[in-house]
C-alpha cells in the first residue's frame, strides 16, 4: 500500500469534528422545527375551539399550554448552552490540531533552531522533505541511513545506490547527527541520489554519573527518535528500512525487503524484518541456502524494516538510551517476532564506534554477506506466517534426533539428518553455544536468533537445533 493512500492524523481529527458539528446542527434544526410545530398547533387550537367550551375549560387548557410553552423555552435555552459548549470544544480541538501540525515534527518553536555552519548564527529547521510517488506500482519504502562522523558512509551509500532497483520506490535519506563537516561533504557529494537531513538538537545530554562514559548511547537514542518521527510523521512513509552508516549490503538487499513487505503487513505477530543473522558466520550457516528464512524472537537490528503502525506504538515511550535493548524487552516486543535470513543481507565494517568494537574481532567481522540474488518477490513466503510456521518448524525440530555435544563434535552420529541438542538451564545453553562458536548472550531472557527458545545453525554440513525441552512455554527474563 502506498503512503499517499494514508490520511494524516489531523485529517482524521478534522473529519470527526465535522461529523460532530453536523450532528449538533441537525439537533439545533429539530428543536427549531419543534417550536414551529408548537406555534402552529397553538394558533389553530385558539382560533378553532368549539363554541360550547366553558370558560373554565378554556382557562385550564390555556394554563397547560402556558406551562408547556415555559418548559419548551427552558429546554431551548438549555439546548443552546449545550450547543455553544460543544462548538467551543470543536473549535479548541481544531486549534490544537493546527498547532500540532506546526510543531509535531520540528518540536518546540523555541528549540527549533540549529547553528548555522561557520558563522555562529542560528537558522530555522527546514520542513521535512517531500517525495512524489504517484507513478510507483507497489510499496514505496524509505531507506534511512544513520550517520555521524564517518566519511566512510560513502561505502554504504555506494552499495545502496548500486543495487537500488528504483530511486522512486526506494528513496534514500541520510540523517546526520552532530556537525562533522567532512562527513556532511561526503553526503552532499551524492547530489539528488540521496536526501540529507540533520538532527537539530545539539544540546548536551544529562546522563546518570555512573553512565557518563556511555553518553554516546544517549545521543544515538535521541537521534533515532527524532529521525523516525521525521520518517513516519513528517514525510509520512508507511515503511522504512533502517541502515547504519557502517553496513555493506547484498545484491538482493532490496529484493529481500520487498518480498517480505506483504508478510510484515499481514502478520501482526511480527514487528520487523531484519537483514541480519547474529550467528551468520560461514561455519555456522548453510551457504547453499540463500533463500532460507526464519522467524526469531530476538530483535536483530543491523538493517531492518519497520512499519509506521509499529512506530506509532514505540514513539510514545521511546527511551533516552540503549534503544535496541529496550526494544527487546517483553513490554515492547509483546511476544512479536522478526524475520531473519540464514545468510545475512548486511555486514558491518564499523570496527570503531560507541561500542568500542565490542564483539567485532571475535565475531562480527566473520559474518558472511550473501552474494547470490534470490527472487524473493516471486516466491511464496507465507510459510513464515505464524500459524503456518509454528506447526511445521516446531514439529520438524522436535522430530529430530537428540544428541550430545561430544558425539556431534566427535563425528559419532551415523546419519546426516538434522539433530537436536537439548538444554534445560542457562548454563546448559551457554556451554553448548560456546562449544560451537554461537553467540551465547541473552537479552531479556531471549537468546540471539532464538524462536520459541530454538537456535538453528549448521555444523559440518548438518542442520543442528539447540532447543529447550518439548513443551516450551516462555522465556525467563532472569537469563540475562
C-alpha positions as CSV (number, residue, x, y, z in Angstrom):
1,X,0.0,0.0,0.0
2,X,1.5,3.4,-1.0
3,X,2.0,6.0,1.7
4,X,-0.1,8.5,-0.3
5,X,-3.2,6.4,0.4
6,X,-3.0,7.3,4.1
7,X,-4.6,10.3,5.6
8,X,-2.8,12.2,8.3
9,X,-3.9,12.1,11.9
10,X,-5.0,15.7,11.6
11,X,-7.2,14.9,8.6
12,X,-9.0,12.2,10.6
13,X,-9.5,14.5,13.5
14,X,-10.9,17.3,11.3
15,X,-13.3,14.7,9.7
16,X,-14.5,13.6,13.1
17,X,-15.0,17.2,14.2
18,X,-17.1,17.9,11.1
19,X,-19.3,14.9,11.8
20,X,-19.9,16.1,15.4
21,X,-20.7,19.7,14.2
22,X,-23.1,18.3,11.6
23,X,-24.9,16.3,14.2
24,X,-25.2,19.3,16.5
25,X,-26.6,21.4,13.7
26,X,-29.1,18.7,13.0
27,X,-30.2,18.7,16.6
28,X,-30.5,22.5,16.5
29,X,-32.7,22.3,13.4
30,X,-35.0,19.7,15.0
31,X,-35.5,21.9,18.0
32,X,-36.3,24.8,15.7
33,X,-38.9,22.7,13.8
34,X,-40.5,21.6,17.1
35,X,-41.0,25.2,18.1
36,X,-42.7,26.0,14.8
37,X,-45.0,23.0,15.0
38,X,-45.9,24.0,18.6
39,X,-46.7,27.6,17.5
40,X,-49.0,26.3,14.6
41,X,-50.7,23.9,17.0
42,X,-51.4,26.7,19.5
43,X,-52.7,29.0,16.8
44,X,-55.3,26.5,15.5
45,X,-56.3,25.5,19.0
46,X,-57.3,29.0,19.9
47,X,-58.7,30.1,16.5
48,X,-61.0,27.0,16.1
49,X,-62.1,26.0,19.6
50,X,-65.7,24.6,19.8
51,X,-68.5,27.1,20.7
52,X,-69.7,25.0,23.6
53,X,-66.5,25.2,25.5
54,X,-66.9,26.5,29.0
55,X,-64.6,29.4,30.1
56,X,-63.2,27.2,32.9
57,X,-62.2,24.5,30.4
58,X,-60.6,27.2,28.2
59,X,-58.7,28.6,31.1
60,X,-57.4,25.2,32.1
61,X,-56.2,24.5,28.6
62,X,-54.5,27.9,28.4
63,X,-52.7,27.2,31.7
64,X,-51.5,23.9,30.5
65,X,-50.3,25.4,27.2
66,X,-48.6,28.3,29.1
67,X,-46.8,25.7,31.2
68,X,-45.8,23.7,28.1
69,X,-44.6,26.9,26.5
70,X,-42.4,27.7,29.5
71,X,-41.0,24.2,29.6
72,X,-40.1,24.3,25.9
73,X,-38.4,27.7,26.2
74,X,-36.4,26.5,29.2
75,X,-35.4,23.4,27.2
76,X,-34.5,25.6,24.3
77,X,-32.2,27.7,26.5
78,X,-30.5,24.6,27.9
79,X,-30.0,23.2,24.3
80,X,-28.5,26.5,23.3
81,X,-26.0,26.2,26.2
82,X,-25.1,22.6,25.2
83,X,-24.8,23.6,21.5
84,X,-22.4,26.5,22.4
85,X,-20.4,24.3,24.7
86,X,-19.9,21.6,22.0
87,X,-19.0,24.2,19.4
88,X,-16.3,25.6,21.8
89,X,-14.9,22.1,22.2
90,X,-14.7,21.5,18.5
91,X,-13.0,24.9,17.9
92,X,-10.5,24.2,20.7
93,X,-9.7,20.8,19.1
94,X,-9.3,22.4,15.7
95,X,-6.8,24.9,17.2
96,X,-4.9,22.1,18.9
97,X,-4.7,20.1,15.7
98,X,-3.5,23.2,13.8
99,X,-0.8,23.8,16.4
100,X,0.3,20.2,16.5
101,X,0.7,20.2,12.7
102,X,3.2,23.0,13.0
103,X,5.2,21.7,15.9
104,X,4.8,17.9,15.6
105,X,7.9,17.4,13.5
106,X,10.2,20.3,14.4
107,X,9.4,20.3,18.1
108,X,9.1,23.3,20.4
109,X,9.4,26.6,18.4
110,X,11.9,27.9,20.9
111,X,14.1,24.9,20.3
112,X,13.6,24.8,16.6
113,X,16.9,26.2,15.6
114,X,20.3,24.8,14.7
115,X,23.6,26.6,14.5
116,X,24.5,27.8,11.0
117,X,27.8,26.3,9.9
118,X,30.7,28.7,10.3
119,X,29.1,32.0,11.3
120,X,27.7,31.2,14.7
121,X,24.2,32.5,13.7
122,X,21.1,30.4,14.0
123,X,18.6,29.4,11.4
124,X,15.2,27.7,11.4
125,X,15.0,24.0,10.8
126,X,13.7,23.3,7.3
127,X,10.5,21.3,7.0
128,X,10.9,17.6,6.2
129,X,11.5,16.8,2.6
130,X,8.5,15.7,0.4
131,X,8.5,12.8,-2.1
132,X,6.2,12.2,-5.0
133,X,5.3,8.5,-5.7
134,X,2.2,8.8,-7.8
135,X,3.7,6.7,-10.6
136,X,5.1,3.8,-8.5
137,X,3.5,0.4,-8.6
138,X,3.8,-1.4,-5.2
139,X,5.0,-0.1,-1.9
140,X,7.3,2.9,-1.5
141,X,9.8,2.1,1.2
142,X,12.2,4.7,2.6
143,X,15.8,3.8,3.2
144,X,17.1,5.9,6.1
145,X,20.8,5.8,6.8
146,X,22.0,7.0,10.2
147,X,25.3,8.8,10.1
148,X,27.5,10.8,12.5
149,X,31.2,11.3,11.9
150,X,32.3,8.6,9.5
151,X,33.2,9.8,5.9
152,X,33.2,6.0,5.2
153,X,29.5,6.4,4.9
154,X,30.3,6.6,1.2
155,X,31.0,2.8,1.2
156,X,27.5,2.1,2.5
157,X,25.9,4.7,0.1
158,X,27.7,3.4,-2.9
159,X,26.3,-0.1,-2.4
160,X,22.8,1.2,-1.6
161,X,22.7,3.2,-4.8
162,X,24.4,0.5,-6.9
163,X,21.8,-2.2,-6.0
164,X,18.8,0.1,-5.8
165,X,16.2,-1.0,-8.4
166,X,14.3,2.3,-8.3
167,X,15.1,5.7,-7.0
168,X,11.4,6.5,-6.7
169,X,10.4,3.3,-4.9
170,X,13.4,3.3,-2.5
171,X,14.3,7.0,-1.8
172,X,17.4,7.2,0.4
173,X,17.5,9.8,3.3
174,X,20.8,10.2,5.2
175,X,20.2,11.6,8.7
176,X,23.3,13.0,10.3
177,X,23.8,13.8,14.0
178,X,26.5,16.3,15.0
179,X,28.4,18.8,12.9
180,X,31.2,16.6,11.4
181,X,31.8,18.7,8.2
182,X,33.8,16.1,6.3
183,X,31.0,13.5,6.6
184,X,28.5,16.2,5.6
185,X,30.5,17.0,2.5
186,X,30.7,13.3,1.5
187,X,26.9,13.0,1.8
188,X,26.4,16.2,-0.2
189,X,28.6,14.8,-3.0
190,X,25.8,12.4,-3.9
191,X,23.5,15.2,-5.1
192,X,19.9,14.2,-5.7
193,X,20.7,10.5,-5.3
194,X,20.1,11.0,-1.6
195,X,18.4,13.5,0.7
196,X,20.5,14.9,3.6
197,X,18.8,15.9,6.9
198,X,20.3,16.8,10.2
199,X,19.3,16.2,13.8
200,X,18.7,19.7,15.1
201,X,19.1,19.2,18.8
202,X,22.8,19.9,19.7
203,X,22.3,20.4,23.4
204,X,24.2,18.4,25.9
205,X,22.6,15.4,27.4
206,X,22.4,14.9,31.1
207,X,23.2,11.3,32.0
208,X,23.5,9.5,35.3
209,X,27.0,9.8,36.8
210,X,27.7,6.1,36.5
211,X,26.9,6.2,32.8
212,X,28.9,9.2,31.7
213,X,31.2,7.0,29.5
214,X,28.1,5.8,27.7
215,X,26.8,9.2,26.7
216,X,27.1,8.2,23.1
217,X,24.2,5.7,23.5
218,X,22.0,8.5,24.8
219,X,22.8,10.7,21.7
220,X,22.1,7.7,19.4
221,X,18.7,7.2,21.1
222,X,17.8,10.9,20.7
223,X,18.9,10.8,17.0
224,X,16.9,7.7,16.3
225,X,13.7,9.0,18.0
226,X,13.9,12.3,16.0
227,X,14.7,10.7,12.7
228,X,12.0,8.1,12.9
229,X,9.5,10.7,13.8
230,X,10.6,12.6,10.7
231,X,10.2,9.4,8.6
232,X,6.8,8.4,9.7
233,X,5.1,11.6,10.8
234,X,7.0,14.2,8.8
235,X,7.5,12.5,5.5
236,X,4.5,10.2,6.1
237,X,6.1,6.9,4.9
238,X,4.3,3.7,5.7
239,X,7.6,1.6,5.9
240,X,11.3,2.3,6.3
241,X,14.5,0.3,6.1
242,X,16.9,1.4,8.8
243,X,20.5,1.2,8.0
244,X,23.6,2.3,9.9
245,X,26.5,4.1,8.1
246,X,28.9,1.1,8.6
247,X,27.0,-1.6,6.8
248,X,27.7,-3.4,3.5
249,X,24.6,-4.7,1.7
250,X,24.0,-7.7,-0.5
251,X,22.9,-7.6,-4.2
252,X,19.4,-8.7,-3.3
253,X,19.1,-6.4,-0.3
254,X,16.1,-4.6,-1.8
255,X,14.5,-7.7,-3.2
256,X,14.7,-9.3,0.3
257,X,12.7,-6.5,1.9
258,X,10.3,-6.0,-1.0
259,X,9.4,-9.7,-0.9
260,X,8.8,-9.7,2.9
261,X,6.9,-6.4,3.0
262,X,3.5,-8.2,2.4
263,X,4.2,-10.7,5.2
264,X,5.1,-7.9,7.7
265,X,1.9,-6.0,6.7
266,X,-0.4,-9.0,7.1
267,X,1.0,-10.8,10.1
268,X,0.5,-8.8,13.2
269,X,2.6,-11.3,15.3
270,X,5.6,-9.7,13.5
271,X,7.1,-6.3,14.2
272,X,10.2,-6.2,12.0
273,X,12.1,-7.8,9.1
274,X,15.9,-7.9,9.6
275,X,18.7,-8.5,7.1
276,X,21.0,-9.8,9.9
277,X,21.8,-13.2,11.3
278,X,23.6,-12.9,14.6
279,X,25.1,-16.4,14.1
280,X,25.8,-15.8,10.4
281,X,29.4,-16.8,10.4
282,X,30.5,-19.0,7.4
283,X,31.0,-22.1,9.5
284,X,27.6,-21.8,11.2
285,X,25.4,-21.4,8.1
286,X,24.3,-23.4,5.1
287,X,26.0,-21.5,2.3
288,X,23.8,-23.2,-0.3
289,X,20.5,-22.0,1.4
290,X,20.5,-18.3,0.4
291,X,16.7,-18.4,0.2
292,X,16.2,-19.9,3.7
293,X,14.4,-17.5,6.2
294,X,13.3,-17.8,9.8
295,X,11.2,-16.2,12.5
296,X,13.1,-15.0,15.5
297,X,12.0,-13.6,18.9
298,X,15.3,-11.8,19.2
299,X,15.4,-8.3,17.6
300,X,18.5,-8.4,15.3
301,X,18.7,-4.8,14.0
302,X,21.6,-4.1,11.6
303,X,19.5,-3.4,8.6
304,X,15.8,-3.8,9.4
305,X,12.4,-2.8,8.2
306,X,9.7,-1.2,10.4
307,X,6.1,-0.1,9.7
308,X,4.5,3.1,10.7
309,X,2.0,1.3,12.8
310,X,4.8,-0.1,14.9
311,X,6.5,3.3,15.3
312,X,3.2,4.8,16.4
313,X,3.4,2.5,19.4
314,X,7.1,2.8,20.1
315,X,7.3,6.5,19.7
316,X,5.1,7.4,22.7
317,X,7.6,5.8,25.1
318,X,10.9,6.0,23.3
319,X,13.8,5.6,25.7
320,X,16.6,8.0,26.5
321,X,19.4,5.4,25.8
322,X,20.1,1.8,24.7
323,X,17.2,1.8,22.4
324,X,17.9,-1.6,20.8
325,X,18.0,-3.5,24.1
326,X,14.9,-1.5,25.2
327,X,13.0,-2.9,22.1
328,X,14.0,-6.4,23.2
329,X,12.1,-6.1,26.5
330,X,8.9,-8.0,26.8
331,X,6.8,-4.9,27.2
332,X,7.9,-3.6,23.8
333,X,8.2,-6.9,22.0
334,X,4.7,-8.0,23.2
335,X,5.5,-11.6,22.1
336,X,6.0,-10.4,18.5
337,X,8.8,-11.7,16.3
338,X,11.0,-10.7,13.4
339,X,12.1,-12.3,10.2
340,X,15.8,-13.0,9.6
341,X,17.8,-14.8,6.9
342,X,20.0,-17.9,7.0
343,X,22.7,-15.8,5.2
344,X,22.9,-12.1,6.2
345,X,22.0,-9.4,3.7
346,X,24.1,-6.9,5.6
347,X,27.6,-7.0,7.1
348,X,29.2,-4.4,9.4
349,X,32.6,-2.9,8.6
350,X,32.5,-0.5,11.6
351,X,35.1,-1.7,14.0
352,X,35.2,1.6,15.9
353,X,32.2,3.3,17.4
354,X,30.4,3.9,20.7
355,X,30.6,0.1,21.4
356,X,34.5,0.3,21.1
357,X,34.5,-2.7,18.7
358,X,32.5,-5.0,21.1
359,X,32.3,-8.5,19.5
360,X,33.8,-7.2,16.3
361,X,37.2,-9.0,16.3
362,X,35.7,-12.1,17.9
363,X,32.5,-12.4,15.9
364,X,31.1,-9.6,13.7
365,X,33.9,-9.5,11.1
366,X,33.3,-13.2,10.3
367,X,29.6,-12.7,9.3
368,X,29.1,-13.9,5.7
369,X,27.4,-11.5,3.4
370,X,25.1,-13.1,0.8
371,X,26.4,-12.8,-2.8
372,X,23.6,-14.5,-4.7
373,X,20.5,-12.8,-5.9
374,X,17.3,-14.5,-4.6
375,X,14.0,-13.5,-6.3
376,X,12.0,-13.3,-3.1
377,X,9.2,-11.3,-4.7
378,X,8.4,-14.3,-6.9
379,X,8.4,-16.8,-4.0
380,X,5.6,-18.0,-1.7
381,X,6.8,-16.8,1.7
382,X,3.5,-17.5,3.5
383,X,5.3,-20.4,5.4
384,X,6.6,-17.6,7.6
385,X,3.2,-16.6,8.8
386,X,2.9,-17.6,12.5
387,X,0.0,-20.1,12.1
388,X,2.0,-22.0,9.4
389,X,5.4,-21.7,10.9
390,X,4.6,-22.7,14.4
391,X,3.2,-26.0,13.2
392,X,5.8,-27.1,10.6
393,X,9.0,-25.7,12.1
394,X,8.4,-26.8,15.7
395,X,7.3,-30.2,14.5
396,X,10.4,-30.5,12.4
397,X,12.7,-29.6,15.3
398,X,11.2,-31.9,17.8
399,X,11.1,-34.8,15.4
400,X,14.8,-34.7,15.0
401,X,17.2,-37.0,17.0
402,X,18.5,-35.8,20.3
403,X,22.3,-36.0,20.5
404,X,25.1,-34.9,22.9
405,X,27.6,-32.1,22.3
406,X,30.5,-34.6,22.4
407,X,29.0,-37.1,20.0
408,X,28.3,-34.3,17.5
409,X,31.7,-32.7,17.7
410,X,33.5,-36.0,17.5
411,X,31.6,-37.1,14.4
412,X,29.9,-40.1,16.1
413,X,26.4,-39.5,14.6
414,X,25.9,-42.2,11.9
415,X,23.4,-40.4,9.7
416,X,23.4,-36.9,8.2
417,X,19.9,-35.9,9.2
418,X,19.1,-32.8,11.4
419,X,19.8,-33.3,15.1
420,X,18.8,-31.6,18.3
421,X,20.8,-30.7,21.4
422,X,18.6,-30.1,24.3
423,X,19.3,-27.6,27.1
424,X,17.4,-27.1,30.3
425,X,19.2,-24.3,32.1
426,X,21.0,-21.1,31.2
427,X,24.4,-22.8,31.9
428,X,23.4,-25.8,29.6
429,X,22.7,-23.3,26.8
430,X,25.9,-21.3,27.3
431,X,28.0,-24.5,27.3
432,X,26.6,-25.6,24.0
433,X,26.8,-22.2,22.4
434,X,30.4,-21.8,23.3
435,X,31.2,-25.3,22.1
436,X,30.0,-24.4,18.5
437,X,31.0,-20.8,18.4
438,X,27.5,-19.3,18.7
439,X,26.8,-16.0,20.5
440,X,25.9,-17.1,24.0
441,X,24.3,-14.0,25.5
442,X,20.6,-13.3,26.3
443,X,18.6,-10.1,26.2
444,X,15.5,-10.1,28.4
445,X,15.9,-13.9,28.5
446,X,15.9,-14.4,24.7
447,X,19.0,-16.0,23.1
448,X,20.2,-14.5,19.8
449,X,18.3,-15.8,16.8
450,X,16.1,-17.8,19.1
451,X,12.5,-18.7,18.2
452,X,10.5,-20.4,21.0
453,X,13.9,-20.9,22.5
454,X,15.2,-22.7,19.4
455,X,18.5,-21.8,17.7
456,X,19.2,-23.2,14.3
457,X,22.7,-23.5,13.0
458,X,24.9,-25.6,10.7
459,X,27.8,-27.8,11.8
460,X,30.0,-29.8,9.4
461,X,27.3,-29.9,6.8
462,X,24.5,-30.9,9.2
463,X,21.5,-28.9,10.5
464,X,21.5,-28.6,14.3
465,X,18.9,-27.3,16.6
466,X,19.9,-26.1,20.1
467,X,16.5,-26.3,21.8
468,X,14.7,-26.4,25.1
469,X,12.7,-29.5,26.0
470,X,9.5,-30.1,24.2
471,X,6.6,-28.1,25.7
472,X,8.5,-24.8,26.0
473,X,6.2,-22.1,27.3
474,X,8.0,-18.8,27.7
475,X,11.4,-17.1,28.2
476,X,12.9,-16.4,31.6
477,X,14.0,-12.8,31.8
478,X,16.4,-13.7,34.6
479,X,18.5,-15.5,31.9
480,X,20.3,-12.2,31.0
